[in-house]
Structure formats: structure tokens, C-alpha cells
């Protein structure tokens, strides 16, 4: 089996279920460029492996991911010229032929929410909340969310989530159609794994063909939107408003580290 290139991304394969686990709890599972690369590589490998029938993406028990690690995000040279360290992950999610399941708890922020729109099934703990605070950071949506979310839940609800950028409870996300089911904290991980195993037990060709039919036309359109979003994201990142917000965040983080 493929070895993960990041110590913070774990791979595990059991009975056709390939688990991608984000494991950096001391930083609330904030994603570094190397973590994006390992997640993307895992998805690409899973797509080509006959042993994999379902991909399960999860975080630690009490946190999915708080989104980008701002320090790694700002310092990464790949951000220049419209490129982003998360770009390969976005395309790997969009192009995945195998069914994707997400198990989320605690924080699901930024990419921690937008990647869910590429998943076929999403299960959450009752303690989970979702948020896409892009406009609050002076930025715009990413990962194809500006295209996928309105198609999934309608224009007004998508605008509420993407324009206001407010926190959303797991129950509201379920009511909006972003999450399939909400479980108690003690049960959510096992419940998501049970669904993954159930899906993995079905005829693989049938499941993958059905997914392709459900998504017909969407991956091509989404790929184009991902590119458009990244260009605008980079442009906005360089504006004075966004830079001021980023620098204020870094200063606050530095002060907290010094005090702690």
C-alpha cells in the first residue's frame, strides 16, 4: 500500500475501505502544504487501486480540520502566480471515481467544509459545526464550492453560507442537505465506518457506474470553476484588506504562543 508522505496524514485500508485520516490535533488539524499533497496522493492511489472500493475521509475524534494553517499558507511559494497548495487535492476530490464518505466532528472550517461538497455521503457528530469564512477574511470561495453548493442546496441557502460566512450547526447542515445524518459524538465515527463498509460490500462496478451517472457533466464544469476561483482567491489575497486580516491573525497567534 502507498505510504503517506506526511506524518499528519494517515492511510489505512481494511475490507475495501481506504481511510484518509487528518491527524494533527495539537494544531486543530490545520492543513499544511505537505498534508494537502498527502491527501491528494492518497485519493489518486485509491482511484487506481482495485483493492479500494470506498474512501473514508476523517479527522481526529473531536476535530475534522480548522482549514489552512495560515503560517504554511502564507509562506508557501506555490501560492505565487495563482497556484495553491490545495489545488491538487481539489482536483483529486473532483475527479475521484470511487465513492467518497466524510466523517466530521468538531471544527470543519474552510476547506474542511468545501471538500464535503465533493463527497457522496457525509456523517457528522452533533458537536460539529461548519463554516466557510472566506468573505470575513477578504477572500472568495474555493474548491468549486461557488458552483457545487448552489446546485446542491439552492441559491439562497448557498449565498447564506458563502456570503455571510457564519457558523452552521451539524443539524442545520443536515436540514440544508449538506450532511446526510447527525450522530452523537460517541457514535459518529463508527456509524460512518459502518456506512462505508456497507457501500464497500456492494458490487464495485455498479457503485462506481452509478456515481459517474449521478455526477455526469459536473466534474468538467467544476474543474473550470476551481481554476476561476483560485485566480480570484490569489487576487483577493494580495489586497490590503485581506493582508491586514492575515497579519492581524498572525500577530494574535504569535501573542498567544508567547503567553502560553
Buried (B, 14 or more C-beta within 10 A) or exposed (E): EBEBEBEBBBBEBEEBBBBBBBBBBEBBBBBBBBBBBBBBBBBBBBBEBEEBBBBBBBBBBBBBBBBBBBBBBBEBEBBEEBBBBBBBBBBBBBBBBBBBBBBBBBBBBBBBBBBBBBBBBBBBBBBBBBBBBBBEBBBBBBBBBBBBBBEBBEEEBBEBBBEEBEEBBBBBBBBBEBBBBBBEBEEBBEBBBEBBBEBBBBEBEEBBEBBEEEBEEBBEBBBEBBBEBBEBBBEBBEEEEBEEBBEEBEEEEEEEEEEE
